[in-house]
Amino acid sequence: MKIGSSFANENQLKFNSNESENLLKKLATARRINSAADDAAGLQIANRLTQSANASAQGTQNVYDGISLATVADQGLQGVTDNLNEMGRLAVQAGNGLLTASDRQALQKQADAYAASIQDQIKNTEFAGIKLFDQDGSIAVGTGNGSIGIKTQDLSTRLTDSGAFSIDLSSAESAEASLKSIQSSSQVVDNNRTDLGATINALQSTARNLQTQNVNEQEAISRIQDLDYAKAVTEQVAAGIREQASVSVISQSRVSEQQALKLLA
């Protein structure tokens, strides 16, 4: 009976030691689940939520990068619009019959300079090395739940077709025709900016939704795997007391066994 009791005490000590060690590990990591042994189902759920949270966090970053790109494109188009507005002013001025041929030549030089500035604006508008106005297409922004496309346009070709780069201010008649071309070109730019504005709004809405999703996922992960620290400290103190009690019982048992052997001897 004494031998069986000794084995039972030894097993109880091991159990109490393991319990205390496990609680210390949880306190050190501040997590309730450190391995599948702690909560296999909870661990799987937490891992799936973590993957989803990581995706939503990266998707949010992607979306904000997309907003930055679209904003740069819009600013570039604002520069084009400013130059077209100046060209329109010159075209109206060139309609004045009081101007001499020399006056019109001066106006033409100014208009050509604005046209060259538009070409430079188109050529140099880029984001992270990506040209934004050199071809028709779309730049995909991955959200983690799909993607949103930012439309790009071969703006130089569009403005060439609308007559923005063939302004003639040599006469009142040609200036009037040029003014119509400038107005048509401005409409091309405005349509592009309208598309960008709608895309920016869509991206901002998506970013807000992804942020809300990420917060909810992080909260769910916390509820599943984070440790109730106060409860764990209480349990660890109790486990430590049980461990010390087991050590004391085993020590007393060994002393009693030694005394019994002496008597038998």
KOLMARDREN-989244 format. One record per atom (N, C-alpha, C): residue in one letter; x, y, z. Coordinates in steps of 0.001 Angstrom, whole numbers, padded with zeros to 6 digits, always signed. Layout:
<rs>
aXYZ;...
</rs>
This chain:
<rs>
m+000829-001202+000000;m+000000+000000+000000;m+000867+001257+000000;k+001994+001154+000766;k+002863+002304+000840;k+003509+002570-000515;i+003897+001447-001214;i+004507+001614-002525;i+003513+002226-003505;g+002267+001724-003503;g+001232+002273-004371;g+000955+003721-004049;s+000918+004024-002768;s+000693+005409-002348;s+001831+006309-002803;s+003057+005786-002766;s+004209+006568-003193;s+004114+006893-004684;f+003722+005842-005472;f+003558+006077-006903;f+002474+007123-007171;a+001407+007035-006427;a+000313+008000-006602;a+000780+009407-006278;n+001568+009542-005216;n+002087+010864-004838;n+003039+011402-005905;e+003873+010497-006451;e+004801+010907-007505;e+004034+011391-008737;n+003003+010657-009122;n+002188+011047-010277;n+001489+012379-010048;q+001001+012560-008822;q+000329+013820-008493;q+001305+014989-008566;l+002541+014737-008119;l+003563+015787-008189;l+003845+016155-009642;k+003986+015138-010504;k+004231+015404-011916;k+003084+016196-012531;f+001863+015800-012174;f+000689+016500-012694;f+000692+017959-012255;n+000955+018181-010967;n+000963+019548-010435;n+002100+020370-011043;s+003255+019727-011255;s+004395+020427-011865;s+004082+020832-013298;n+003475+019892-014052;n+003107+020192-015435;n+002074+021307-015505;e+001121+021252-014578;e+000089+022287-014542;e+000708+023648-014256;s+001605+023692-013284;s+002260+024949-012939;s+003114+025473-014081;e+003830+024560-014745;e+004677+024956-015879;e+003840+025488-017029;n+002721+024847-017308;n+001834+025282-018375;n+001265+026666-018094;l+000893+026892-016846;l+000363+028203-016472;l+001432+029284-016568;l+002656+028948-016181;l+003755+029902-016299;l+004006+030267-017765;k+003894+029267-018649;k+004078+029523-020079;k+002990+030467-020590;k+001761+030249-020175;k+000663+031111-020594;k+000857+032529-020074;l+001330+032637-018831;l+001579+033968-018268;l+002707+034670-019021;a+003711+033912-019428;a+004855+034501-020139;a+004453+035009-021524;t+003548+034271-022199;t+003136+034653-023558;t+001874+035499-023568;a+001171+035551-022414;a-000111+036266-022314;a-001147+035687-023274;r-000985+034396-023605;r-001923+033739-024507;r-002479+032482-023858;r-003778+032295-024037;r-004440+031115-023494;r-004092+029874-024288;i-003866+030055-025604;i-003572+028930-026493;i-002149+029077-027013;n-001288+028167-026587;n+000085+028151-027076;n+000381+026921-027924;s-000492+025944-027874;s-000338+024735-028678;s-001713+024118-028864;a-001778+023138-029762;a-003059+022469-030016;a-003583+021786-028768;a-002682+021401-027854;a-003114+020728-026629;a-003956+021649-025755;d-003736+022929-025855;d-004504+023873-025031;d-005947+023993-025503;d-006147+024044-026827;d-007506+024144-027384;d-007377+023962-028895;a-007513+022718-029350;a-007281+022396-030763;a-008234+023163-031677;a-009510+023168-031351;a-010494+023854-032194;a-010268+025358-032170;g-010018+025892-030972;g-009759+027322-030840;g-008538+027760-031621;l-007503+026896-031626;l-006287+027215-032367;l-006571+027310-033862;q-007360+026387-034399;q-007678+026409-035822;q-008477+027662-036187;i-009447+027990-035349;i-010264+029181-035611;i-009400+030433-035555;a-008524+030519-034551;a-007652+031683-034408;a-006714+031810-035606;n-006212+030667-036100;n-005314+030706-037258;n-006041+031198-038509;r-007283+030733-038694;r-008046+031194-039865;r-008331+032684-039764;l-008691+033126-038576;l-008958+034551-038381;l-007692+035380-038572;t-006553+034851-038145;t-005286+035557-038316;t-004952+035717-039791;q-005170+034649-040565;q-004926+034733-042003;q-005820+035785-042647;s-007083+035781-042251;s-008024+036754-042805;s-007659+038171-042376;a-007246+038339-041115;a-006858+039660-040614;a-005626+040175-041346;n-004677+039282-041601;n-003476+039686-042343;n-003836+040131-043760;a-004777+039395-044368;a-005203+039736-045732;a-005906+041093-045756;s-006783+041334-044779;s-007505+042610-044750;s-006559+043769-044454;a-005542+043524-043619;a-004560+044572-043319;a-003744+044924-044558;q-003288+043890-045289;q-002521+044151-046505;q-003413+044748-047584;g-004671+044279-047644;g-005615+044853-048602;g-005835+046330-048352;t-005903+046719-047080;t-006058+048136-046733;t-004870+048938-047225;q-003666+048396-047025;q-002461+049088-047493;q-002473+049228-049008;n-002879+048148-049694;n-002963+048201-051157;n-003932+049288-051613;v-005076+049355-050933;v-006102+050331-051307;v-005591+051755-051114;y-004889+051994-050005;y-004354+053346-049783;y-003282+053692-050817;d-002512+052677-051244;d-001563+052913-052338;d-002321+053284-053616;g-003446+052600-053845;g-004268+052907-055011;g-004839+054315-054950;i-005263+054723-053752;i-005773+056097-053582;i-004677+057105-053896;s-003464+056822-053416;s-002345+057721-053691;s-002079+057817-055189;l-002105+056661-055872;l-001886+056659-057321;l-002953+057477-058038;a-004213+057251-057691;a-005314+057968-058342;a-005236+059459-058059;t-004793+059823-056856;t-004660+061231-056496;t-003561+061898-057321;v-002445+061196-057498;v-001363+061720-058339;v-001866+061924-059770;a-002622+060948-060283;a-003174+061071-061636;a-004100+062278-061733;d-004935+062469-060729;d-005866+063595-060740;d-005122+064925-060699;q-004057+064986-059903;q-003263+066210-059839;q-002601+066500-061187;g-002135+065426-061853;g-001565+065598-063182;g-002586+066145-064164;l-003805+065631-064082;l-004867+066122-064970;l-005251+067557-064647;q-005140+067939-063379;q-005409+069330-063026;q-004410+070261-063718;g-003147+069804-063788;g-002143+070589-064509;g-002486+070727-065986;v-002967+069641-066591;v-003380+069687-067996;v-004548+070657-068168;t-005510+070592-067262;t-006667+071487-067329;t-006251+072945-067216;d-005324+073237-066313;d-004854+074621-066138;d-004244+075145-067441;n-003453+074311-068113;n-002838+074737-069376;n-003876+074920-070471;l-004854+074022-070519;l-005920+074159-071515;l-006732+075427-071281;n-006962+075749-070028;n-007696+076982-069712;n-006943+078214-070214;e-005629+078200-070047;e-004824+079322-070540;e-004854+079376-072064;m-004810+078221-072689;m-004892+078183-074146;m-006249+078705-074621;g-007300+078381-073892;g-008621+078890-074234;g-008680+080398-074115;r-008056+080934-073097;r-008018+082394-072920;r-007304+083049-074092;l-006182+082433-074520;l-005441+082982-075651;l-006263+082927-076932;a-007039+081829-077097;a-007874+081699-078299;a-008938+082788-078335;v-009516+083085-077184;v-010505+084165-077119;v-009838+085504-077429;q-008652+085710-076870;q-007921+086953-077122;q-007585+087099-078595;a-007243+085972-079232;a-006878+086011-080651;a-008069+086343-081539;g-009286+086251-080991;g-010472+086618-081762;g-010669+088115-081863;n-009837+088885-081208;n-009933+090347-081236;n-009391+090862-082570;g-010243+091582-083338;g-009844+092090-084644;g-008817+093193-084582;l-008547+093727-083425;l-007578+094814-083305;l-006137+094320-083283;l-005935+092997-083180;l-004582+092452-083081;l-003879+092477-084427;t-002588+092732-084386;t-001762+092690-085586;t-001207+091280-085764;a-000591+091056-086912;a+000025+089751-087175;a+001104+089450-086151;s+001835+090483-085747;s+002880+090303-084727;s+002265+089911-083392;d+001123+090516-083078;d+000425+090178-081823;d+000004+088708-081847;r-000507+088288-082991;r-000985+086905-083086;r+000174+085913-083000;q+001308+086287-083549;q+002481+085421-083448;q+002904+085243-081984;a+002811+086329-081210;a+003156+086256-079787;a+002183+085344-079047;l+000898+085475-079388;l-000109+084607-078764;l+000124+083151-079147;q+000516+082925-080404;q+000762+081557-080866;q+001921+080929-080094;k+002969+081710-079855;k+004104+081199-079091;k+003684+080800-077673;q+002839+081610-077071;q+002346+081273-075728;q+001516+079991-075756;a+000642+079881-076760;a-000201+078683-076877;a+000662+077440-077100;d+001688+077570-077938;d+002584+076427-078179;d+003315+076031-076899;a+003680+077029-076088;a+004365+076733-074825;a+003434+075984-073878;y+002169+076379-073833;y+001203+075662-072993;y+000986+074238-073504;a+000964+074065-074807;a+000795+072725-075392;a+001994+071840-075039;a+003198+072425-075080;a+004407+071669-074714;a+004367+071303-073228;s+003852+072214-072408;s+003733+071944-070974;s+002778+070780-070723;i+001696+070710-071501;i+000750+069593-071380;i+001446+068283-071733;q+002225+068287-072804;q+002949+067076-073199;q+003916+066636-072101;d+004605+067596-071487;d+005522+067269-070383;d+004751+066700-069194;q+003585+067291-068901;q+002767+066827-067781;q+002335+065382-068013;i+001921+065086-069221;i+001506+063721-069554;i+002684+062749-069440;k+003821+063156-069948;k+005004+062299-069966;k+005529+062020-068561;n+005473+063016-067695;n+006132+062918-066389;n+005218+062507-065240;t+003922+062380-065492;t+003022+061960-064420;t+003135+060453-064237;e+003677+060036-063091;e+003871+058613-062810;e+003767+058376-061316;f+003616+057103-060965;f+003541+056703-059558;f+004366+055438-059388;a+005399+055528-058565;a+006289+054381-058320;a+006833+053805-059624;g+007151+054705-060551;g+007717+054270-061824;g+006694+053866-062870;i+005410+053922-062542;i+004348+053543-063486;i+003817+054793-064170;k+003945+054866-065480;k+003382+055972-066243;k+001858+055867-066216;l+001199+056986-065944;l-000251+056947-065740;l-001055+057368-066967;f-000399+057983-067956;f-001153+058481-069104;f-000549+058046-070428;d+000125+056888-070443;d+000784+056485-071683;d+000049+055374-072433;q-001005+054800-071841;q-001727+053741-072550;q-003118+053550-071950;d-004023+053029-072781;d-005360+052689-072302;d-005291+051353-071576;g-005885+051281-070408;g-005854+050033-069653;g-006402+050232-068249;s-005942+049385-067338;s-006415+049431-065966;s-005337+048885-065035;i-005195+049511-063883;i-004261+049053-062856;i-005085+048430-061738;a-004866+047137-061499;a-005658+046426-060492;a-005103+046670-059097;v-005996+046955-058162;v-005633+047131-056757;v-006267+045986-055964;g-005436+045049-055497;g-005953+043905-054750;g-006401+044299-053356;t-007616+043884-052993;t-008172+044240-051687;t-008163+043078-050695;g-007786+041894-051163;g-007878+040707-050319;g-009195+039988-050524;n-010207+040718-051023;n-011505+040126-051341;n-011863+040381-052799;g-010848+040560-053632;g-011075+040913-055025;g-010131+042033-055415;s-010542+042843-056376;s-009692+043948-056802;s-010558+045077-057353;i-009970+046276-057361;i-010606+047457-057940;i-009657+048003-058996;g-010178+048273-060181;g-009343+048740-061279;g-009321+050261-061367;i-008121+050814-061561;i-007962+052246-061810;i-007681+052409-063300;k-008586+053060-064007;k-008465+053191-065458;k-007308+054121-065833;t-006556+053719-066849;t-005522+054583-067408;t-005887+054895-068859;q-005288+055976-069382;q-005676+056426-070710;q-004458+056949-071466;d-004421+056666-072762;d-003395+057242-073621;d-003819+058688-073904;l-003496+059558-072964;l-004030+060916-072995;l-003456+061735-074146;s-002199+061504-074471;s-001592+062265-075562;s-002335+062017-076879;t-002673+060751-077135;t-003405+060422-078359;t-004799+061034-078346;r-005455+060968-077195;r-006812+061518-077095;r-006803+063032-077342;l-005831+063729-076769;l-005782+065186-076930;l-005334+065567-078341;t-004504+064734-078932;t-004126+064972-080334;t-005354+064861-081226;d-006167+063824-080978;d-007385+063625-081777;d-008376+064770-081591;s-008399+065358-080396;s-009349+066447-080135;s-008803+067810-080577;g-007558+067845-081078;g-007003+069080-081630;g-006264+069962-080653;a-005939+069456-079470;a-005290+070294-078453;a-003884+070720-078865;f-003244+069943-079745;f-001865+070242-080115;f-001747+070824-081528;s-002868+071265-082054;s-002847+071889-083392;s-003606+073216-083356;i-003334+074003-082332;i-004007+075292-082163;i-003408+076316-083133;d-004303+077032-083800;d-003888+078052-084775;d-004546+079378-084409;l-003718+080342-084025;l-004234+081652-083618;l-003856+082737-084624;s-003609+082334-085864;s-003150+083298-086873;s-004257+084213-087379;s-005515+083829-087117;s-006641+084669-087547;s-007793+084484-086557;a-008761+085397-086649;a-009914+085301-085760;a-010696+084023-086044;e-010785+083646-087320;e-011540+082459-087693;e-010863+081184-087167;s-009552+081086-087387;s-008840+079897-086905;s-008806+079854-085382;a-008789+081008-084746;a-008814+081065-083276;a-010144+080547-082753;e-011231+080860-083471;e-012550+080379-083052;e-012624+078859-083155;a-012090+078317-084247;a-012071+076860-084418;a-011176+076212-083359;s-010065+076850-083051;s-009149+076319-082036;s-009803+076319-080668;l-010623+077346-080390;l-011304+077397-079100;l-012226+076202-078930;k-012893+075800-080006;k-013757+074623-079931;k-012928+073358-079677;s-011758+073277-080295;s-010884+072119-080067;s-010416+072079-078615;i-010097+073239-078073;i-009653+073310-076676;i-010773+072878-075736;q-011978+073329-076032;q-013127+072948-075196;q-013378+071450-075281;s-013229+070876-076471;s-013386+069432-076634;s-012296+068682-075858;s-011088+069209-075894;s-009979+068582-075163;s-010216+068653-073659;s-010733+069771-073211;s-011036+069924-071786;s-012076+068906-071334;q-013037+068607-072225;q-014054+067617-071887;q-013440+066232-071755;v-012456+065919-072614;v-011745+064638-072511;v-011084+064509-071140;v-010408+065571-070710;v-009729+065559-069412;v-010739+065473-068279;d-011821+066223-068389;d-012843+066215-067324;d-013466+064829-067174;n-013713+064153-068296;n-014270+062798-068222;n-013316+061860-067499;n-012033+062011-067791;n-011024+061193-067126;n-011004+061473-065625;r-011106+062735-065260;r-011089+063104-063833;r-012349+062604-063124;t-013459+062592-063845;t-014696+062069-063251;t-014544+060588-062913;d-013951+059828-063832;d-013697+058404-063574;d-012770+058225-062377;l-011726+059040-062319;l-010786+058941-061197;l-011462+059283-059871;g-012300+060315-059887;g-012996+060705-058659;g-013888+059592-058142;a-014621+058944-059062;a-015478+057828-058661;a-014644+056669-058121;t-013489+056431-058744;t-012611+055346-058284;t-012044+055648-056910;i-011632+056887-056677;i-011103+057279-055360;i-012165+057075-054283;n-013400+057465-054585;n-014486+057272-053616;n-014694+055791-053317;a-014647+054962-054364;a-014814+053519-054174;a-013669+052947-053339;l-012453+053404-053598;l-011296+052931-052840;l-011385+053352-051379;q-011807+054573-051135;q-011939+055050-049754;q-012994+054255-048990;s-014102+053963-049650;s-015143+053153-049021;s-014624+051751-048720;t-013892+051181-049658;t-013321+049847-049455;t-012324+049854-048302;a-011515+050903-048216;a-010533+050998-047134;a-011224+051036-045776;r-012305+051788-045674;r-013049+051854-044402;r-013615+050484-044046;n-014176+049790-045034;n-014741+048464-044768;n-013668+047473-044340;l-012511+047528-045001;l-011417+046612-044653;l-010882+046895-043259;q-010801+048165-042885;q-010336+048518-041551;q-011298+048012-040490;t-012602+048176-040746;t-013601+047676-039806;t-013519+046164-039691;q-013369+045499-040830;q-013234+044038-040834;q-012014+043605-040035;n-010891+044302-040222;n-009658+043942-039529;n-009798+044117-038022;v-010441+045209-037600;v-010657+045435-036164;v-011509+044320-035569;n-012581+043958-036261;n-013455+042887-035764;n-012716+041557-035685;e-011894+041275-036689;e-011134+040015-036687;e-010101+039994-035564;q-009437+041119-035350;q-008446+041178-034276;q-009110+040995-032911;e-010288+041571-032751;e-011022+041407-031493;e-011425+039948-031298;a-011860+039296-032374;a-012254+037890-032274;a-011056+037019-031924;i-009911+037297-032538;i-008685+036550-032220;i-008326+036735-030757;s-008435+037961-030284;s-008106+038248-028891;s-009008+037491-027926;r-010312+037448-028244;r-011245+036742-027359;r-010940+035248-027312;i-010460+034698-028420;i-010193+033259-028478;i-008889+032893-027783;q-007810+033617-028065;q-006503+033141-027626;q-005828+033977-026543;d-006321+035165-026255;d-005668+035952-025212;d-006007+035428-023822;l-005080+035605-022922;l-005189+035061-021571;l-005926+036008-020637;d-006803+035429-019794;d-007369+036181-018677;d-006290+036216-017597;y-005526+037283-017544;y-004312+037317-016745;y-004600+037154-015255;a-005623+037835-014761;a-005936+037746-013328;a-006306+036317-012936;k-007128+035687-013756;k-007539+034311-013483;k-006340+033372-013533;a-005457+033583-014546;a-004297+032703-014691;a-003338+032849-013519;v-003164+034069-013015;v-002277+034281-011860;v-002815+033545-010644;t-004130+033639-010451;t-004753+032936-009323;t-004564+031431-009450;e-004769+030915-010682;e-004612+029477-010893;e-003154+029053-010717;q-002219+029905-011109;q-000810+029564-010991;q-000378+029509-009530;v-000891+030451-008733;v-000582+030442-007292;v-001124+029164-006657;a-002368+028819-007023;a-002974+027601-006476;a-002201+026363-006915;a-001762+026334-008185;a-000997+025198-008689;a+000344+025091-007972;g+000943+026232-007677;g+002211+026221-006948;g+002053+025668-005544;i+000961+026022-004908;i+000691+025504-003559;i+000494+023992-003600;r-000259+023533-004630;r-000480+022088-004750;r+000836+021361-005031;e+001685+021967-005824;e+002975+021352-006131;e+003823+021234-004867;q+003869+022302-004076;q+004645+022272-002835;q+004069+021259-001857;a+002731+021162-001838;a+002089+020191-000950;a+002453+018773-001364;s+002489+018531-002695;s+002862+017199-003183;s+004299+016864-002804;v+005187+017852-002926;v+006587+017643-002539;v+006684+017299-001056;s+005883+018009-000246;s+005900+017772+001203;s+005392+016374+001540;v+004320+015958+000875;v+003748+014627+001126;v+004743+013543+000746;i+005389+013709-000412;i+006369+012704-000853;i+007548+012650+000111;s+007996+013816+000564;s+009126+013848+001510;s+008770+013127+002801;q+007555+013388+003315;q+007111+012732+004546;q+006978+011232+004328;s+006484+010851+003128;s+006314+009431+002835;s+007660+008712+002823;r+008667+009346+002279;r+009995+008740+002203;r+010617+008604+003602;v+010387+009619+004425;v+010899+009542+005800;v+010255+008377+006537;s+008941+008226+006344;s+008222+007139+007021;s+008721+005785+006541;e+008989+005662+005244;e+009483+004404+004705;e+010864+004064+005278;q+011709+005075+005410;q+013057+004854+005955;q+012977+004414+007429;q+012042+005042+008144;q+011884+004658+009571;q+011383+003210+009671;a+010486+002858+008787;a+009956+001477+008817;a+011037+000464+008504;l+011898+000794+007541;l+013003-000115+007203;l+013981-000275+008367;k+014209+000808+009078;k+015105+000725+010255;k+014521-000203+011300;l+013199-000087+011537;l+012562-000946+012546;l+012646-002421+012125;l+012429-002662+010816;l+012494-004034+010326;l+013907-004612+010429;a+014875-003715+010230;a+016259-004169+010346;a+016616-004506+011783;
</rs>
